[in-house]
């Protein structure tokens, strides 16, 4: 299971994510990346899309079964947490704003 986090403030709308994982990502009306289907593409393609983001705005994290995807949100297979979007199921608006305001570290390669 993975968690996809998009930092909308860092996103420059290049569309690389849509190119590499077109069934997972799209650009919204403000040309910001959004997750349309977290399980739309394989994990390998989603990670390539994140690695190919020129702004480093996409983070993909492994989430263990039973681990919370975000504060106040239960983790389910393929669920995503998208920074800059409205609160997700089970998450308060305050929690969403905190998540949006918290800088996301760049992905680290093993």
C-alpha positions, 0 to 999 in steps of 0.5 A: 500500500502506498500514500501519494502526497502532492505539495500543491504549493511546489507543483509547477504543472509540468505534466510529467506525472500525467505522462508517466502515470496517466491513470493516477494523476491529472492536472486541475484547472490551476495546472496543479497535479491531483490524484484521480485514482491512486491505484490507476497505475502500478506502483512502479509507474507512480514512483517514476512519476514522482521521481520525474517531477521537476519541482519535487512536489510528489512524494510516494510513501509505503504505508504498512497495513494498519498504519494511518495514511494521515492524521485522523484518516484510516489507511486503505489499499490505494488511498492517497493523501493529497496536500492542497486538496480539501480534507479527505474522508475522516480528516478535519479541515484543520488537519488538512490545513496543517498537512498542507502547511507542513513541508514534504521532504523530497523522496529519498532513493535507497 
